Amino acid sequence: MTTARPALTDPWELAGLRVPNRVLLAPLAGIGNWFVRLQASRHGAGMAYSEMVSSFAIHYGNEKTLTELLRVHPDEGPTALQLFGQDPEIMRSAAAYVAEHVPQVDVIDLNMGCPVPKVCKTGAGAALLKDPDTAVAVARAAGEGSGKPVTVKLRSGSVPGDTSGVDLAHRLVEEAGVAAITFHPRSAKVHHKGVPDYDLAAQLVASLPAPVILTGGLHTVEEVEAAYERTGAAAVMLARGSLGNPWLFEQLLGLRADAPETDEILAEWRWVLDRAEEHLGPERAGRYLRKFHPWYVDRLDAGKELHARMQQTSTVTEARTAIDAYASSLLTA
């Protein structure tokens, strides 16, 4: 007799932490700040992971890191802070700082999957796939320094066909006490290209004595549901598929069936502008938001003209004016 799979809406436990559902926000490099996590939480995400933060920057007291990247909003819900670095003692120090100064953080997550050269050349990120002893030492130090549950995000391997990530996952759980593994079943070499190896993910799920969180290639309700069933993962993690589309969380959790209307998209876009201004001030936020605008323009199917105009904005006020002009044009069309 087969046991029914838990629904995505079912709660689960991560090292004693109750997570209200199985749809999480991934750690999005350069994007996953407090208001992006808060947005995901507003739309139903059971837990949100921060963008990756340098353990060295925390250890050495970098002001921007301490004041901006470690900021957590009280309404976020369960939150994981993702750290990266290859030095166990620096990681121990950084994790201890987070535990002491950012008590809202529930979980320390470690990035051992980032394929970006400037990260890998330091020995961090996906480079740790080739240095499993150091990876285990870093994970152990994060747990000892913070006293919090530690999770690790891994790729399947360094290059296509390499499955060293599976072996490392077992060592991290068995030797370093890691509470869960987030598994992206693509190699570091291909970044976000190619088809994720969900069968390999299923093999890891079946063999690992800890929860596996699945990420990679999950852009639609159909893709997420199919991969969740196929792999047997404990939870799924939305990354690029949720950019400009936080309603995907609601759809997966049965909170809505339809796509957002134009007014909803415009309201959400304006909410993002307001939060970014709160976070960075009008000038810095105006420039920072240029990477956010295309997601909402595409969601509106608004075309090249609005894309170009939004990229010319340099302040939040200019961005609001452009959005208002577009909204007005819809009323007179």
Residue pairs with C-beta under 8 A, 6 or more apart in sequence:
5 228
5 229
5 232
6 12
6 22
7 22
8 21
8 22
8 23
8 224
8 225
8 228
8 236
8 252
8 253
9 21
9 22
9 253
9 254
10 21
10 22
11 18
11 19
11 20
11 21
11 46
12 18
12 19
12 22
12 211
12 234
12 235
13 19
14 47
14 107
14 149
14 151
14 179
14 180
14 211
15 107
15 149
15 179
15 180
16 149
17 78
17 106
17 107
17 149
18 78
19 46
19 47
19 78
19 235
20 46
20 77
20 78
21 44
21 45
21 46
21 253
22 46
22 228
22 234
22 235
22 236
23 44
23 45
23 46
23 224
23 235
23 236
23 238
23 249
23 252
23 253
24 45
24 46
24 47
24 48
24 49
24 213
24 235
24 236
24 237
24 238
25 32
25 36
25 37
25 40
25 45
25 47
25 48
25 49
25 237
25 238
25 242
25 249
26 32
26 49
26 182
26 215
26 237
26 238
26 239
26 242
27 49
27 50
27 51
27 52
27 80
27 82
27 109
27 111
27 153
28 36
28 51
28 239
28 240
28 243
29 51
29 52
29 114
29 116
30 51
30 291
31 51
31 243
31 291
32 48
32 49
32 50
32 51
32 82
33 50
33 51
33 68
33 69
33 71
33 279
34 71
34 72
34 73
34 76
34 279
35 73
35 272
35 275
35 276
35 278
35 279
36 48
37 45
37 48
37 49
37 50
37 73
37 76
37 79
38 48
38 73
38 75
38 76
38 275
39 246
39 268
39 271
39 272
39 275
40 48
40 238
40 242
40 246
40 249
41 48
41 75
41 76
41 77
42 246
43 246
43 247
43 249
43 250
44 249
44 250
44 252
44 253
44 255
45 77
45 238
45 249
46 77
46 78
46 235
47 77
47 78
47 79
47 80
47 106
47 107
48 76
48 77
48 78
48 79
48 80
49 79
49 80
49 81
49 82
49 109
49 237
50 69
50 79
50 80
50 81
50 82
50 109
51 69
51 82
52 82
52 83
52 84
52 111
52 114
53 65
53 69
53 70
53 81
53 82
53 83
53 84
54 62
54 65
54 83
54 84
54 85
55 83
55 84
55 85
55 87
55 90
55 91
55 93
55 94
55 95
56 85
56 87
56 90
56 94
57 65
57 69
58 65
58 66
58 70
58 83
58 93
58 94
58 97
58 98
59 90
59 93
59 94
59 97
66 101
68 279
68 280
70 81
70 98
70 101
70 102
71 279
72 79
72 81
72 102
72 104
72 105
74 104
76 104
78 106
78 107
79 104
79 105
79 106
79 107
80 105
80 106
80 107
80 108
80 109
80 151
81 98
81 102
81 105
81 107
81 108
81 109
82 109
82 110
82 111
82 153
83 91
83 94
83 95
83 98
83 108
83 109
83 110
83 111
83 142
84 110
84 111
84 114
84 119
84 124
84 125
85 91
85 94
85 122
85 124
85 138
86 122
86 123
86 124
86 127
86 128
86 131
86 134
86 138
87 138
88 134
88 137
88 138
88 140
88 141
89 141
91 110
91 138
91 141
91 142
91 145
92 141
92 142
92 144
92 145
93 145
94 145
95 108
95 141
95 142
95 143
95 145
95 146
95 148
96 145
96 146
98 105
98 108
98 146
99 105
99 108
99 145
99 146
99 147
99 148
105 148
106 148
106 149
107 148
107 149
107 150
107 151
107 179
108 142
108 143
108 146
108 148
108 149
108 150
108 151
109 150
109 151
109 152
109 153
109 182
110 138
110 139
110 142
110 150
110 151
110 152
110 153
111 119
111 124
111 125
111 153
112 125
112 126
112 128
112 129
112 135
112 152
112 153
112 154
112 155
112 168
113 125
113 126
113 129
113 153
113 154
113 155
113 165
113 184
113 188
114 120
114 124
114 125
114 126
115 125
115 126
115 155
115 188
115 189
115 191
116 125
119 125
119 126
119 127
120 126
120 127
120 188
121 127
123 131
123 134
125 188
126 155
126 158
126 188
128 134
128 135
128 138
128 168
129 135
129 154
129 155
129 157
129 158
129 162
129 164
129 165
129 168
129 188
130 158
130 164
132 164
132 167
132 168
132 171
135 152
135 168
135 171
135 172
136 171
136 172
136 175
136 176
137 176
139 150
139 152
139 172
139 176
139 177
139 178
140 175
140 176
140 177
142 150
143 149
143 150
143 176
143 177
143 178
149 179
149 180
150 176
150 177
150 178
150 179
151 178
151 179
151 180
151 181
151 182
151 213
152 169
152 172
152 178
152 181
152 182
153 181
153 182
153 183
153 184
153 215
154 165
154 168
154 169
154 181
154 182
154 183
154 184
155 165
155 184
155 186
155 187
155 188
156 162
156 163
156 165
156 166
156 183
156 184
156 185
156 186
156 187
156 197
156 200
157 163
157 164
157 165
157 187
157 188
158 164
158 187
158 188
158 189
159 187
159 188
159 189
160 187
160 189
160 190
160 194
161 187
162 187
163 200
165 183
166 200
166 203
166 204
166 207
169 181
169 183
169 204
169 208
169 212
170 207
170 208
172 178
172 181
173 181
173 208
173 209
173 210
174 209
178 210
179 210
179 211
180 210
180 211
180 212
180 213
180 234
181 204
181 208
181 210
181 211
181 212
181 213
182 212
182 213
182 214
182 215
182 237
183 201
183 204
183 212
183 213
183 214
183 215
183 233
184 196
184 215
184 216
185 196
185 197
185 198
185 200
185 201
185 214
185 216
186 192
186 193
186 194
186 196
186 197
186 216
186 217
192 216
192 240
195 217
196 216
196 217
196 227
198 214
198 227
198 230
198 231
199 230
201 212
201 214
201 227
201 231
201 233
202 230
202 231
202 232
204 212
205 212
205 231
205 232
205 233
205 234
206 232
211 233
211 234
211 235
212 231
212 233
212 234
213 233
213 234
213 235
213 236
213 237
214 227
214 228
214 231
214 233
214 235
214 236
214 237
215 236
215 237
215 238
215 239
216 239
217 223
217 227
218 224
218 227
218 236
218 237
218 238
218 239
218 241
219 240
219 241
220 241
220 248
221 248
221 251
221 252
223 241
224 236
224 238
224 241
224 248
224 252
225 252
227 233
227 236
228 236
236 252
238 248
238 249
241 248
242 248
242 249
243 295
244 292
244 294
244 295
244 296
244 298
244 299
245 295
245 299
246 268
247 256
247 259
247 260
247 264
249 255
250 256
251 257
260 268
260 299
262 300
262 330
265 296
265 299
265 300
266 300
266 323
266 327
268 296
269 296
269 323
270 320
270 323
272 289
272 292
272 296
273 285
273 289
273 316
273 319
273 320
273 323
276 285
276 288
276 289
276 292
276 316
277 285
277 316
279 285
280 288
282 315
282 316
282 317
283 314
283 315
285 315
285 316
286 313
286 314
286 315
286 316
286 317
286 318
286 319
287 314
289 313
289 316
289 319
290 310
290 311
290 313
293 307
293 310
293 311
293 313
293 319
294 307
294 310
297 303
297 306
297 307
297 310
300 306
300 326
302 326
306 322
306 326
309 322
310 319
310 322
312 318
313 319
313 322
